[in-house]
Amino acid sequence: MMNRVVKWVLLLCVVSLVVNGLLYWGTGNREVLINIYGALGLGVLSAIGYLFARKMR
């Protein structure tokens, strides 16, 4: 179960990163960079959690 949750969180982080990247590319607004960094950090933590969840199985 945890494996699925972490997978979905990781997927949402990737989608958020892409959308925020497109917003930054289109507008050039520096406030969007904060959202990009947040999505990137959460994605890295989710990937680490996913690896640990796979090893525990």
Backbone as ProteinMPNN parsed JSONL, in Angstrom:
{"seq_chain_A": "MMNRVVKWVLLLCVVSLVVNGLLYWGTGNREVLINIYGALGLGVLSAIGYLFARKMR", "coords_chain_A": {"N_chain_A": [[0.819, -1.196, 0.0], [1.888, 1.279, 0.831], [3.737, 1.578, -1.116], [2.216, 2.192, -3.402], [1.144, 4.675, -2.684], [3.424, 6.295, -2.438], [4.318, 6.146, -5.026], [2.277, 7.524, -6.412], [2.522, 10.064, -5.258], [5.066, 10.735, -6.149], [4.561, 10.792, -8.91], [2.748, 12.942, -9.038], [4.462, 14.98, -8.22], [6.248, 15.096, -10.353], [4.526, 15.889, -12.424], [3.724, 18.365, -11.403], [6.19, 19.659, -11.402], [6.701, 19.819, -14.16], [4.514, 21.4, -15.039], [4.924, 23.774, -13.561], [7.42, 24.438, -14.575], [6.775, 24.999, -17.244], [5.116, 27.206, -16.778], [6.985, 29.002, -15.706], [8.699, 29.252, -17.865], [6.992, 30.426, -19.711], [6.139, 32.824, -18.466], [8.275, 33.922, -17.025], [8.341, 34.648, -14.431], [9.766, 35.0, -11.292], [8.725, 34.058, -8.911], [7.553, 31.657, -9.412], [9.636, 29.924, -9.414], [10.039, 29.146, -6.771], [7.982, 27.325, -6.374], [8.832, 25.378, -8.154], [11.21, 24.506, -6.959], [10.158, 23.456, -4.597], [8.552, 21.332, -5.56], [10.541, 19.807, -6.705], [12.122, 19.11, -4.486], [10.256, 17.646, -2.938], [9.786, 15.599, -4.74], [12.289, 14.323, -4.809], [12.474, 13.403, -2.159], [10.276, 11.673, -2.176], [11.118, 9.801, -4.074], [13.268, 8.642, -2.729], [11.869, 7.535, -0.573], [10.304, 5.724, -2.017], [12.257, 3.955, -2.933], [13.119, 2.857, -0.486], [10.733, 1.641, 0.314], [10.469, -0.322, -1.618], [12.671, -1.92, -1.055], [11.989, -2.96, 1.415], [10.045, -4.78, 0.886]], "CA_chain_A": [[0.0, 0.0, 0.0], [2.763, 2.451, 0.889], [4.381, 1.647, -2.423], [1.31, 2.904, -4.311], [1.02, 6.069, -2.262], [4.663, 6.993, -2.776], [4.345, 6.229, -6.488], [1.385, 8.594, -6.822], [3.118, 11.332, -4.841], [6.161, 10.978, -7.079], [3.961, 11.178, -10.182], [2.221, 14.297, -8.884], [5.604, 15.891, -8.171], [6.763, 15.243, -11.717], [3.557, 16.697, -13.162], [3.833, 19.728, -10.873], [7.454, 20.211, -11.883], [6.537, 20.149, -15.579], [3.591, 22.526, -15.168], [5.592, 24.971, -13.066], [8.463, 24.766, -15.535], [6.126, 25.664, -18.378], [4.692, 28.533, -16.32], [8.159, 29.861, -15.602], [9.186, 29.486, -19.223], [6.078, 31.33, -20.382], [5.991, 34.127, -17.825], [9.547, 34.432, -16.523], [8.109, 35.116, -13.071], [10.665, 34.314, -10.37], [7.971, 33.428, -7.824], [7.255, 30.282, -9.822], [10.813, 29.113, -9.088], [9.843, 28.576, -5.444], [7.152, 26.137, -6.573], [9.661, 24.37, -8.825], [12.113, 23.942, -5.952], [9.346, 22.639, -3.692], [8.183, 20.092, -6.249], [11.766, 19.031, -6.883], [12.485, 18.555, -3.177], [9.296, 16.604, -2.582], [10.021, 14.473, -5.645], [13.49, 13.597, -4.362], [12.111, 12.671, -0.935], [9.383, 10.58, -2.565], [11.923, 8.77, -4.742], [14.005, 7.931, -1.674], [10.874, 6.716, 0.122], [9.924, 4.628, -2.903], [13.335, 2.962, -2.906], [13.073, 2.147, 0.793], [9.538, 0.807, 0.325], [10.728, -1.492, -2.455], [13.635, -2.791, -0.395], [11.37, -3.597, 2.563], [9.158, -5.864, 0.437]], "C_chain_A": [[0.866, 1.265, 0.0], [3.45, 2.672, -0.457], [3.527, 2.44, -3.411], [1.224, 4.383, -3.968], [2.255, 6.859, -2.67], [4.785, 7.143, -4.29], [3.472, 7.378, -6.994], [1.929, 9.965, -6.428], [4.259, 11.705, -5.78], [5.627, 11.425, -8.447], [3.41, 12.601, -10.125], [3.341, 15.333, -8.828], [6.17, 16.139, -9.561], [5.824, 16.115, -12.547], [3.629, 18.15, -12.705], [5.107, 20.41, -11.357], [7.346, 20.634, -13.348], [5.637, 21.366, -15.757], [4.247, 23.817, -14.695], [6.739, 25.397, -13.983], [7.915, 25.475, -16.756], [5.638, 27.065, -17.999], [5.871, 29.489, -16.23], [8.695, 30.222, -16.979], [8.314, 30.507, -19.945], [6.05, 32.733, -19.788], [7.322, 34.74, -17.402], [9.448, 34.956, -15.099], [8.971, 34.315, -12.09], [9.947, 33.652, -9.193], [7.626, 31.981, -8.153], [8.431, 29.369, -9.493], [10.691, 28.469, -7.711], [9.009, 27.301, -5.545], [7.951, 25.014, -7.239], [10.592, 23.704, -7.82], [11.356, 23.052, -4.968], [8.974, 21.305, -4.305], [9.399, 19.195, -6.431], [12.188, 18.367, -5.567], [11.552, 17.439, -2.753], [9.452, 15.385, -3.475], [11.225, 13.65, -5.241], [13.182, 12.796, -3.106], [11.193, 11.492, -1.241], [10.147, 9.457, -3.248], [12.721, 7.969, -3.722], [13.052, 7.024, -0.894], [10.434, 5.528, -0.702], [10.997, 3.542, -2.917], [13.338, 2.168, -1.604], [11.866, 1.215, 0.868], [9.743, -0.452, -0.53], [11.685, -2.468, -1.78], [13.018, -3.533, 0.782], [10.461, -4.75, 2.157], [9.864, -7.156, 0.344]], "O_chain_A": [[0.599, 2.205, -0.748], [3.704, 3.804, -0.869], [4.046, 3.261, -4.168], [1.232, 5.238, -4.854], [2.142, 7.969, -3.19], [5.296, 8.151, -4.778], [3.872, 8.118, -7.893], [1.806, 10.923, -7.191], [4.398, 12.867, -6.161], [6.182, 12.333, -9.065], [3.589, 13.376, -11.064], [3.183, 16.444, -9.335], [6.528, 17.267, -9.901], [6.279, 16.983, -13.291], [3.599, 19.064, -13.529], [5.101, 21.597, -11.681], [7.847, 21.693, -13.728], [5.955, 22.265, -16.536], [4.136, 24.847, -15.361], [6.994, 26.59, -14.146], [8.51, 26.433, -17.248], [5.733, 27.998, -18.796], [5.771, 30.649, -16.631], [9.095, 31.36, -17.223], [8.815, 31.346, -20.694], [5.95, 33.719, -20.519], [7.471, 35.962, -17.423], [10.358, 35.628, -14.613], [8.905, 33.086, -12.068], [10.514, 32.772, -8.545], [7.429, 31.171, -7.248], [8.245, 28.166, -9.312], [11.187, 27.361, -7.503], [9.301, 26.311, -4.874], [7.763, 23.839, -6.922], [10.748, 22.483, -7.825], [11.864, 22.01, -4.554], [9.068, 20.266, -3.651], [9.301, 17.972, -6.324], [12.565, 17.195, -5.551], [12.0, 16.401, -2.265], [9.271, 14.256, -3.019], [11.197, 12.421, -5.316], [13.582, 11.637, -2.995], [11.319, 10.431, -0.63], [9.853, 8.283, -3.023], [12.836, 6.749, -3.841], [13.389, 5.88, -0.59], [10.211, 4.443, -0.164], [10.684, 2.351, -2.914], [13.536, 0.953, -1.614], [11.962, 0.12, 1.423], [9.24, -1.523, -0.19], [11.54, -3.683, -1.909], [13.471, -4.626, 1.122], [10.138, -5.604, 2.981], [9.26, -8.165, -0.02]]}, "name": "protein", "num_of_chains": 1, "seq": "MMNRVVKWVLLLCVVSLVVNGLLYWGTGNREVLINIYGALGLGVLSAIGYLFARKMR"}
